[in-house]
Amino acid sequence: MPKLKIKKGDHVVVITGKDKGKKGEVLKVMPEENRVIVRGVAMVRRHQRQTTTQDGGIISKEAAIHVSNLAIEDPKDGKPTRVGYKFLKDGRKVRFARRSGEVIDG
């Protein structure tokens, strides 16, 4: 299984495709397919059959987007950045934004 630098809950920026420039939060990560579902990005309309719990009709939901089309949002200025890893003084391994040097995981 490939190691992805994007995790659930991260704020990302779409860097290419029809939703270029949009920002959103990662809802689900699928490392086997190298794909991610981002809130409000890559919206598709699906025909939904009515069930006992859900109404039928045409609903909009997020489609999966390839991780190569995304970049982590820099915590400092909100622009796309690459991700690096470093060890803190207390021995924890954390991700940091290459653009500003800001730590991404608290």
MMTF fields as JSON, N, C-alpha, C and O atoms, coordinates in Angstrom:
{
  "mmtfVersion": "1.0.0",
  "mmtfProducer": "UNKNOWN",
  "numBonds": 423,
  "numAtoms": 424,
  "numGroups": 106,
  "numChains": 1,
  "numModels": 1,
  "chainsPerModel": [1],
  "groupsPerChain": [106],
  "chainIdList": ["A"],
  "bondAtomList": [4, 2, 8, 6, 12, 10, 16, 14, 20, 18, 24, 22, 28, 26, 32, 30, 36, 34, 40, 38, 44, 42, 48, 46, 52, 50, 56, 54, 60, 58, 64, 62, 68, 66, 72, 70, 76, 74, 80, 78, 84, 82, 88, 86, 92, 90, 96, 94, 100, 98, 104, 102, 108, 106, 112, 110, 116, 114, 120, 118, 124, 122, 128, 126, 132, 130, 136, 134, 140, 138, 144, 142, 148, 146, 152, 150, 156, 154, 160, 158, 164, 162, 168, 166, 172, 170, 176, 174, 180, 178, 184, 182, 188, 186, 192, 190, 196, 194, 200, 198, 204, 202, 208, 206, 212, 210, 216, 214, 220, 218, 224, 222, 228, 226, 232, 230, 236, 234, 240, 238, 244, 242, 248, 246, 252, 250, 256, 254, 260, 258, 264, 262, 268, 266, 272, 270, 276, 274, 280, 278, 284, 282, 288, 286, 292, 290, 296, 294, 300, 298, 304, 302, 308, 306, 312, 310, 316, 314, 320, 318, 324, 322, 328, 326, 332, 330, 336, 334, 340, 338, 344, 342, 348, 346, 352, 350, 356, 354, 360, 358, 364, 362, 368, 366, 372, 370, 376, 374, 380, 378, 384, 382, 388, 386, 392, 390, 396, 394, 400, 398, 404, 402, 408, 406, 412, 410, 416, 414, 420, 418],
  "bondOrderList": [1, 1, 1, 1, 1, 1, 1, 1, 1, 1, 1, 1, 1, 1, 1, 1, 1, 1, 1, 1, 1, 1, 1, 1, 1, 1, 1, 1, 1, 1, 1, 1, 1, 1, 1, 1, 1, 1, 1, 1, 1, 1, 1, 1, 1, 1, 1, 1, 1, 1, 1, 1, 1, 1, 1, 1, 1, 1, 1, 1, 1, 1, 1, 1, 1, 1, 1, 1, 1, 1, 1, 1, 1, 1, 1, 1, 1, 1, 1, 1, 1, 1, 1, 1, 1, 1, 1, 1, 1, 1, 1, 1, 1, 1, 1, 1, 1, 1, 1, 1, 1, 1, 1, 1, 1],
  "groupList": [{"groupName": "MET", "atomNameList": ["N", "CA", "C", "O"], "elementList": ["N", "C", "C", "O"], "formalChargeList": [0, 0, 0, 0], "bondAtomList": [1, 0, 2, 1, 3, 2], "bondOrderList": [1, 1, 2], "singleLetterCode": "M", "chemCompType": "L-PEPTIDE LINKING"}, {"groupName": "PRO", "atomNameList": ["N", "CA", "C", "O"], "elementList": ["N", "C", "C", "O"], "formalChargeList": [0, 0, 0, 0], "bondAtomList": [1, 0, 2, 1, 3, 2], "bondOrderList": [1, 1, 2], "singleLetterCode": "P", "chemCompType": "L-PEPTIDE LINKING"}, {"groupName": "LYS", "atomNameList": ["N", "CA", "C", "O"], "elementList": ["N", "C", "C", "O"], "formalChargeList": [0, 0, 0, 0], "bondAtomList": [1, 0, 2, 1, 3, 2], "bondOrderList": [1, 1, 2], "singleLetterCode": "K", "chemCompType": "L-PEPTIDE LINKING"}, {"groupName": "LEU", "atomNameList": ["N", "CA", "C", "O"], "elementList": ["N", "C", "C", "O"], "formalChargeList": [0, 0, 0, 0], "bondAtomList": [1, 0, 2, 1, 3, 2], "bondOrderList": [1, 1, 2], "singleLetterCode": "L", "chemCompType": "L-PEPTIDE LINKING"}, {"groupName": "ILE", "atomNameList": ["N", "CA", "C", "O"], "elementList": ["N", "C", "C", "O"], "formalChargeList": [0, 0, 0, 0], "bondAtomList": [1, 0, 2, 1, 3, 2], "bondOrderList": [1, 1, 2], "singleLetterCode": "I", "chemCompType": "L-PEPTIDE LINKING"}, {"groupName": "GLY", "atomNameList": ["N", "CA", "C", "O"], "elementList": ["N", "C", "C", "O"], "formalChargeList": [0, 0, 0, 0], "bondAtomList": [1, 0, 2, 1, 3, 2], "bondOrderList": [1, 1, 2], "singleLetterCode": "G", "chemCompType": "PEPTIDE LINKING"}, {"groupName": "ASP", "atomNameList": ["N", "CA", "C", "O"], "elementList": ["N", "C", "C", "O"], "formalChargeList": [0, 0, 0, 0], "bondAtomList": [1, 0, 2, 1, 3, 2], "bondOrderList": [1, 1, 2], "singleLetterCode": "D", "chemCompType": "L-PEPTIDE LINKING"}, {"groupName": "HIS", "atomNameList": ["N", "CA", "C", "O"], "elementList": ["N", "C", "C", "O"], "formalChargeList": [0, 0, 0, 0], "bondAtomList": [1, 0, 2, 1, 3, 2], "bondOrderList": [1, 1, 2], "singleLetterCode": "H", "chemCompType": "L-PEPTIDE LINKING"}, {"groupName": "VAL", "atomNameList": ["N", "CA", "C", "O"], "elementList": ["N", "C", "C", "O"], "formalChargeList": [0, 0, 0, 0], "bondAtomList": [1, 0, 2, 1, 3, 2], "bondOrderList": [1, 1, 2], "singleLetterCode": "V", "chemCompType": "L-PEPTIDE LINKING"}, {"groupName": "THR", "atomNameList": ["N", "CA", "C", "O"], "elementList": ["N", "C", "C", "O"], "formalChargeList": [0, 0, 0, 0], "bondAtomList": [1, 0, 2, 1, 3, 2], "bondOrderList": [1, 1, 2], "singleLetterCode": "T", "chemCompType": "L-PEPTIDE LINKING"}, {"groupName": "GLU", "atomNameList": ["N", "CA", "C", "O"], "elementList": ["N", "C", "C", "O"], "formalChargeList": [0, 0, 0, 0], "bondAtomList": [1, 0, 2, 1, 3, 2], "bondOrderList": [1, 1, 2], "singleLetterCode": "E", "chemCompType": "L-PEPTIDE LINKING"}, {"groupName": "ASN", "atomNameList": ["N", "CA", "C", "O"], "elementList": ["N", "C", "C", "O"], "formalChargeList": [0, 0, 0, 0], "bondAtomList": [1, 0, 2, 1, 3, 2], "bondOrderList": [1, 1, 2], "singleLetterCode": "N", "chemCompType": "L-PEPTIDE LINKING"}, {"groupName": "ARG", "atomNameList": ["N", "CA", "C", "O"], "elementList": ["N", "C", "C", "O"], "formalChargeList": [0, 0, 0, 0], "bondAtomList": [1, 0, 2, 1, 3, 2], "bondOrderList": [1, 1, 2], "singleLetterCode": "R", "chemCompType": "L-PEPTIDE LINKING"}, {"groupName": "ALA", "atomNameList": ["N", "CA", "C", "O"], "elementList": ["N", "C", "C", "O"], "formalChargeList": [0, 0, 0, 0], "bondAtomList": [1, 0, 2, 1, 3, 2], "bondOrderList": [1, 1, 2], "singleLetterCode": "A", "chemCompType": "L-PEPTIDE LINKING"}, {"groupName": "GLN", "atomNameList": ["N", "CA", "C", "O"], "elementList": ["N", "C", "C", "O"], "formalChargeList": [0, 0, 0, 0], "bondAtomList": [1, 0, 2, 1, 3, 2], "bondOrderList": [1, 1, 2], "singleLetterCode": "Q", "chemCompType": "L-PEPTIDE LINKING"}, {"groupName": "SER", "atomNameList": ["N", "CA", "C", "O"], "elementList": ["N", "C", "C", "O"], "formalChargeList": [0, 0, 0, 0], "bondAtomList": [1, 0, 2, 1, 3, 2], "bondOrderList": [1, 1, 2], "singleLetterCode": "S", "chemCompType": "L-PEPTIDE LINKING"}, {"groupName": "TYR", "atomNameList": ["N", "CA", "C", "O"], "elementList": ["N", "C", "C", "O"], "formalChargeList": [0, 0, 0, 0], "bondAtomList": [1, 0, 2, 1, 3, 2], "bondOrderList": [1, 1, 2], "singleLetterCode": "Y", "chemCompType": "L-PEPTIDE LINKING"}, {"groupName": "PHE", "atomNameList": ["N", "CA", "C", "O"], "elementList": ["N", "C", "C", "O"], "formalChargeList": [0, 0, 0, 0], "bondAtomList": [1, 0, 2, 1, 3, 2], "bondOrderList": [1, 1, 2], "singleLetterCode": "F", "chemCompType": "L-PEPTIDE LINKING"}],
  "groupTypeList": [0, 1, 2, 3, 2, 4, 2, 2, 5, 6, 7, 8, 8, 8, 4, 9, 5, 2, 6, 2, 5, 2, 2, 5, 10, 8, 3, 2, 8, 0, 1, 10, 10, 11, 12, 8, 4, 8, 12, 5, 8, 13, 0, 8, 12, 12, 7, 14, 12, 14, 9, 9, 9, 14, 6, 5, 5, 4, 4, 15, 2, 10, 13, 13, 4, 7, 8, 15, 11, 3, 13, 4, 10, 6, 1, 2, 6, 5, 2, 1, 9, 12, 8, 5, 16, 2, 17, 3, 2, 6, 5, 12, 2, 8, 12, 17, 13, 12, 12, 15, 5, 10, 8, 4, 6, 5],
  "groupIdList": [1, 2, 3, 4, 5, 6, 7, 8, 9, 10, 11, 12, 13, 14, 15, 16, 17, 18, 19, 20, 21, 22, 23, 24, 25, 26, 27, 28, 29, 30, 31, 32, 33, 34, 35, 36, 37, 38, 39, 40, 41, 42, 43, 44, 45, 46, 47, 48, 49, 50, 51, 52, 53, 54, 55, 56, 57, 58, 59, 60, 61, 62, 63, 64, 65, 66, 67, 68, 69, 70, 71, 72, 73, 74, 75, 76, 77, 78, 79, 80, 81, 82, 83, 84, 85, 86, 87, 88, 89, 90, 91, 92, 93, 94, 95, 96, 97, 98, 99, 100, 101, 102, 103, 104, 105, 106],
  "secStructList": [7, 7, 7, 7, 1, 7, 7, 6, 6, 7, 3, 3, 3, 3, 7, 1, 1, 6, 6, 6, 6, 7, 3, 3, 3, 3, 3, 3, 3, 3, 6, 6, 6, 6, 3, 3, 3, 3, 6, 6, 1, 1, 3, 3, 3, 3, 3, 3, 7, 7, 7, 1, 1, 1, 7, 7, 3, 3, 3, 3, 3, 3, 7, 3, 3, 3, 4, 4, 4, 3, 3, 3, 3, 7, 6, 6, 6, 7, 7, 3, 3, 7, 3, 3, 3, 3, 3, 7, 6, 6, 1, 7, 3, 3, 3, 3, 3, 6, 6, 6, 7, 7, 5, 1, 7, 7],
  "xCoordList": [0.848, 0.0, 0.898, 1.799, 0.659, 1.517, 1.295, 0.206, 2.327, 2.263, 1.846, 2.51, 0.737, 0.261, 0.598, 0.574, 0.912, 1.236, -0.004, 0.074, -1.157, -2.422, -3.234, -3.355, -3.793, -4.559, -5.961, -6.213, -6.865, -8.223, -8.175, -7.441, -8.964, -9.006, -8.074, -8.18, -7.161, -6.253, -7.022, -8.055, -6.514, -7.06, -6.162, -4.95, -6.776, -6.014, -6.497, -7.582, -5.652, -5.954, -5.859, -4.915, -6.843, -6.8, -5.873, -6.081, -4.84, -3.849, -4.043, -3.419, -4.896, -5.159, -6.532, -7.078, -7.091, -8.397, -9.485, -9.212, -10.74, -11.862, -12.136, -12.755, -11.676, -11.879, -10.62, -10.47, -9.716, -8.44, -8.662, -9.491, -7.913, -8.007, -8.951, -8.885, -9.837, -10.783, -10.061, -9.078, -10.572, -10.012, -11.078, -12.272, -10.644, -11.597, -10.906, -9.679, -11.722, -11.219, -11.316, -12.292, -10.312, -10.301, -11.284, -11.174, -12.263, -13.261, -12.859, -13.127, -12.214, -11.878, -10.636, -10.475, -9.759, -8.542, -8.596, -8.864, -8.338, -8.314, -6.921, -6.689, -5.972, -4.584, -4.387, -3.437, -5.27, -5.121, -5.287, -4.612, -6.204, -6.457, -5.743, -5.874, -4.995, -4.343, -5.368, -5.104, -6.52, -7.584, -8.07, -7.907, -8.676, -9.131, -10.484, -10.741, -11.359, -12.623, -12.498, -12.183, -12.752, -12.603, -13.964, -14.693, -14.31, -15.608, -15.743, -14.907, -16.822, -17.128, -16.353, -16.478, -15.543, -14.717, -15.123, -15.459, -15.094, -15.426, -16.844, -17.075, -17.789, -19.189, -19.776, -19.59, -20.487, -21.187, -22.646, -22.975, -23.511, -24.934, -25.291, -24.991, -25.936, -26.289, -27.798, -28.443, -28.346, -29.752, -29.865, -29.245, -30.666, -30.788, -32.186, -33.183, -32.252, -33.548, -34.062, -33.284, -35.371, -35.957, -35.872, -36.163, -35.473, -35.455, -36.308, -36.877, -36.396, -37.211, -36.601, -37.319, -35.28, -34.624, -34.293, -34.071, -34.253, -33.786, -34.751, -35.32, -34.931, -35.771, -35.047, -33.817, -35.821, -35.24, -35.001, -35.357, -34.393, -34.157, -32.706, -31.941, -32.332, -30.962, -30.228, -30.606, -29.181, -28.415, -27.009, -26.482, -26.416, -25.031, -24.134, -24.44, -23.018, -22.059, -20.656, -20.466, -19.673, -18.284, -17.775, -18.049, -17.03, -16.375, -14.923, -14.403, -14.281, -12.882, -11.993, -12.284, -10.918, -9.972, -8.581, -8.27, -7.75, -6.424, -5.519, -5.575, -4.685, -3.837, -2.839, -2.402, -2.469, -1.518, -2.117, -1.386, -3.439, -4.105, -4.315, -4.949, -3.784, -3.987, -2.658, -1.628, -2.694, -1.541, -2.073, -3.171, -1.294, -1.669, -1.695, -0.865, -2.663, -2.768, -1.818, -1.85, -0.976, -0.023, -0.789, -1.627, -0.515, -1.253, -1.027, -1.858, 0.077, 0.406, -0.351, -1.001, -0.27, -0.869, -1.935, -2.496, -2.233, -3.314, -2.968, -3.845, -1.697, -1.292, -0.834, -0.509, -0.805, -0.378, 1.089, 1.927, 1.376, 2.743, 3.015, 2.097, 4.304, 4.695, 4.86, 4.905, 4.948, 5.014, 6.351, 6.835, 6.943, 8.168, 7.948, 6.942, 8.887, 8.824, 10.047, 11.141, 9.856, 10.999, 10.665, 9.504, 11.711, 11.546, 11.679, 12.599, 10.754, 10.817, 11.779, 12.27, 12.042, 12.969, 12.505, 13.319, 11.171, 10.648, 10.587, 10.093, 11.088, 11.172, 9.999, 10.005, 8.976, 7.821, 8.156, 8.838, 7.665, 7.825, 6.577, 5.462, 6.764, 5.633, 5.806, 6.911, 4.672, 4.699, 4.838, 4.303, 5.561, 5.663, 5.528, 5.808, 5.087, 4.917, 6.282, 6.96, 6.692, 7.994, 8.055, 9.126, 6.908, 6.85, 7.209, 8.01, 6.614, 6.815, 7.559, 8.034, 7.668, 8.313, 7.381, 7.802, 6.118, 5.106, 4.747, 4.633, 4.569, 4.187, 2.725, 1.896, 2.379, 0.998, 0.244, -0.857, 0.81, 0.123, 0.578, 1.77, -0.416, -0.139, 0.67, 0.998],
  "yCoordList": [-1.179, 0.0, 1.248, 1.356, 2.192, 3.384, 4.312, 4.353, 5.053, 6.016, 7.362, 7.908, 7.891, 9.193, 10.253, 9.988, 11.454, 12.547, 13.35, 14.299, 12.966, 13.632, 12.724, 11.526, 13.297, 12.519, 13.11, 14.254, 12.32, 12.771, 13.991, 14.007, 15.008, 16.216, 17.318, 18.457, 17.0, 18.011, 19.003, 18.665, 20.22, 21.218, 21.23, 21.424, 21.019, 20.889, 21.898, 22.468, 22.104, 22.979, 22.128, 21.353, 22.27, 21.557, 22.344, 23.536, 21.665, 22.386, 22.193, 22.897, 21.251, 21.063, 20.432, 19.822, 20.585, 20.008, 21.065, 22.259, 20.602, 21.539, 22.334, 23.396, 21.825, 22.513, 23.216, 23.456, 23.547, 24.172, 25.421, 26.269, 25.524, 26.669, 26.485, 27.246, 25.485, 25.259, 24.676, 23.946, 25.014, 24.498, 23.695, 23.962, 22.711, 21.918, 21.018, 20.928, 20.349, 19.444, 18.014, 17.652, 17.207, 15.803, 15.028, 15.02, 14.367, 13.58, 12.112, 11.453, 11.603, 10.179, 9.999, 10.669, 9.09, 8.785, 7.317, 6.438, 7.062, 5.692, 5.397, 5.552, 4.971, 4.799, 3.714, 3.777, 2.72, 1.646, 2.188, 1.743, 3.165, 3.746, 5.086, 5.691, 5.561, 6.88, 7.994, 8.953, 7.874, 8.857, 9.388, 8.752, 10.582, 11.284, 11.899, 12.321, 11.955, 12.675, 13.965, 13.94, 15.104, 16.423, 17.108, 17.088, 17.719, 18.382, 19.541, 20.444, 19.502, 20.591, 20.595, 21.535, 19.554, 19.494, 18.268, 17.227, 18.388, 17.3, 16.798, 15.597, 17.73, 17.368, 16.688, 17.149, 15.587, 14.874, 14.706, 14.705, 14.566, 14.382, 12.919, 12.362, 12.32, 10.908, 10.742, 11.45, 9.792, 9.437, 8.454, 7.39, 8.814, 8.002, 7.403, 8.117, 6.11, 5.448, 5.709, 5.78, 5.849, 6.111, 4.864, 3.756, 5.057, 3.966, 4.385, 5.477, 3.516, 3.849, 5.008, 5.743, 5.169, 6.229, 7.459, 8.534, 7.327, 8.417, 8.675, 7.746, 9.96, 10.324, 10.028, 10.031, 9.772, 9.575, 10.901, 11.956, 10.843, 12.059, 12.162, 11.204, 13.342, 13.573, 14.269, 15.366, 13.632, 14.22, 14.561, 13.932, 15.56, 15.936, 15.396, 15.526, 14.785, 14.321, 14.439, 14.639, 14.311, 14.461, 13.177, 12.079, 13.323, 12.188, 12.166, 13.162, 11.014, 10.884, 11.649, 11.719, 12.216, 12.965, 12.392, 12.013, 12.326, 11.732, 12.623, 13.849, 12.005, 12.785, 13.665, 14.678, 13.307, 14.125, 15.47, 16.388, 15.592, 16.848, 17.748, 18.798, 17.338, 18.081, 18.498, 17.866, 19.567, 19.984, 20.422, 20.97, 20.18, 20.612, 22.142, 22.804, 22.69, 24.137, 24.565, 24.013, 25.555, 26.052, 26.686, 27.559, 26.261, 26.824, 28.323, 29.001, 28.848, 30.264, 31.173, 32.128, 30.878, 31.794, 31.16, 31.855, 29.873, 29.247, 28.869, 28.44, 29.017, 28.661, 27.203, 26.637, 26.581, 25.177, 25.015, 25.859, 23.921, 23.644, 22.149, 21.329, 21.818, 20.419, 20.055, 20.925, 18.752, 18.27, 17.6, 16.82, 17.912, 17.261, 16.637, 16.903, 15.811, 15.189, 15.596, 15.725, 15.8, 16.06, 15.549, 15.321, 15.377, 14.932, 16.128, 16.934, 16.237, 17.309, 16.926, 15.798, 17.88, 17.642, 16.482, 15.742, 16.34, 15.274, 13.913, 12.94, 13.843, 12.573, 12.259, 11.23, 13.133, 12.877, 13.209, 14.193, 12.374, 12.636, 13.379, 12.878, 14.569, 15.398, 15.817, 15.816, 16.176, 16.734, 18.243, 18.851, 18.847, 20.307, 20.809, 20.097, 22.064, 22.716, 23.186, 23.935, 22.755, 23.14, 24.633, 25.238, 25.216, 26.629, 27.548, 28.47, 27.296, 28.194, 27.551, 28.251, 26.222, 25.532, 25.28, 24.742, 25.659, 25.493, 24.017, 23.301, 23.556, 22.169, 21.981, 22.802, 20.902, 20.651, 19.874, 20.273, 18.769, 18.053, 18.633, 18.809, 18.926, 19.536, 18.67, 19.035],
  "zCoordList": [0.0, 0.0, 0.0, 0.831, -0.926, -1.003, 0.178, 0.751, 0.537, 1.638, 1.066, 0.185, 1.575, 1.121, 2.155, 3.357, 1.685, 2.592, 2.96, 3.74, 2.396, 2.7, 3.604, 3.347, 4.667, 5.625, 5.797, 5.418, 6.369, 6.635, 7.556, 8.544, 7.22, 8.031, 7.546, 8.002, 6.627, 6.083, 5.217, 4.638, 5.134, 4.217, 2.988, 3.089, 1.818, 0.581, -0.457, -0.34, -1.484, -2.618, -3.872, -4.029, -4.78, -6.059, -6.983, -7.21, -7.519, -8.327, -9.825, -10.62, -10.226, -11.652, -11.844, -10.925, -13.051, -13.354, -13.348, -13.231, -13.479, -13.607, -12.339, -12.393, -11.191, -9.917, -9.429, -8.231, -10.343, -9.98, -9.13, -9.461, -8.03, -7.151, -5.984, -5.019, -6.043, -4.953, -3.746, -3.879, -2.57, -1.32, -0.601, -0.743, 0.17, 0.927, 1.925, 1.966, 2.733, 3.755, 3.244, 2.587, 3.543, 3.124, 3.991, 5.217, 3.331, 4.041, 4.137, 5.142, 3.084, 3.038, 2.175, 1.155, 2.592, 1.846, 1.428, 2.247, 0.143, -0.383, -0.921, -2.12, -0.059, -0.49, -1.538, -2.318, -1.569, -2.569, -3.986, -4.914, -4.142, -5.47, -5.667, -6.731, -4.674, -4.715, -4.921, -5.647, -4.294, -4.461, -3.123, -2.081, -3.18, -1.982, -2.283, -3.411, -1.274, -1.413, -0.61, 0.579, -1.282, -0.672, -0.644, -1.636, 0.5, 0.656, -0.33, -0.361, -1.145, -2.067, -3.368, -4.153, -3.619, -4.827, -5.647, -5.082, -6.965, -7.899, -7.659, -7.515, -7.618, -7.376, -8.616, -9.742, -8.384, -9.445, -9.032, -7.845, -10.032, -9.747, -10.004, -11.06, -9.016, -9.099, -8.952, -8.18, -9.709, -9.556, -8.408, -8.427, -7.398, -6.192, -6.131, -6.244, -5.955, -5.789, -4.38, -3.429, -4.253, -2.945, -2.072, -2.522, -0.826, 0.15, 1.338, 1.347, 2.338, 3.512, 4.309, 4.987, 4.226, 5.0, 4.16, 4.717, 2.839, 1.984, 0.843, 0.269, 0.519, -0.623, -1.923, -1.977, -2.969, -4.287, -4.968, -4.443, -6.149, -6.912, -7.317, -7.198, -7.799, -8.236, -7.096, -6.684, -6.589, -5.487, -5.968, -6.886, -5.337, -5.64, -4.531, -3.346, -4.94, -3.944, -4.507, -5.707, -3.623, -4.029, -4.668, -4.183, -5.761, -6.394, -5.921, -5.418, -6.094, -5.695, -6.674, -7.868, -6.159, -6.971, -6.714, -5.585, -7.735, -7.609, -6.759, -6.864, -5.917, -5.005, -5.746, -5.202, -6.969, -7.724, -8.12, -8.491, -8.045, -8.389, -7.178, -7.284, -6.022, -4.784, -4.174, -4.409, -3.388, -2.589, -1.234, -1.137, -0.195, 1.153, 1.188, 0.565, 1.93, 2.094, 3.214, 4.313, 2.92, 3.916, 5.075, 4.848, 6.326, 7.47, 7.647, 8.252, 7.132, 7.332, 6.356, 6.781, 5.03, 4.056, 3.158, 2.311, 3.312, 2.553, 1.131, 0.38, 0.733, -0.628, -0.661, 0.383, -1.858, -1.945, -1.562, -1.877, -0.882, -0.468, -0.545, -0.549, -0.607, -0.525, 0.946, 1.816, 1.205, 2.576, 2.828, 2.007, 3.973, 4.402, 5.768, 6.425, 6.194, 7.509, 8.301, 7.751, 9.61, 10.491, 11.886, 12.227, 12.679, 14.055, 14.98, 14.842, 15.923, 16.907, 18.028, 18.079, 18.928, 20.042, 20.933, 21.483, 21.062, 21.922, 21.208, 21.777, 19.965, 19.257, 18.349, 17.673, 18.315, 17.45, 15.995, 15.712, 15.082, 13.65, 13.179, 13.324, 12.618, 12.189, 10.734, 10.191, 10.117, 8.763, 8.882, 9.809, 7.936, 7.927, 6.498, 5.534, 6.393, 5.09, 4.613, 5.316, 3.43, 2.882, 2.571, 2.607, 2.268, 1.877, 3.043, 2.885, 4.221, 5.363, 6.522, 7.416, 6.517, 7.63, 8.791, 9.815, 8.653, 9.702, 9.859, 8.864, 11.102, 11.37, 11.039, 11.433, 10.31, 9.888, 10.961, 11.341, 11.463, 12.542, 13.866, 14.12, 14.711, 15.997, 16.837, 17.966]
}
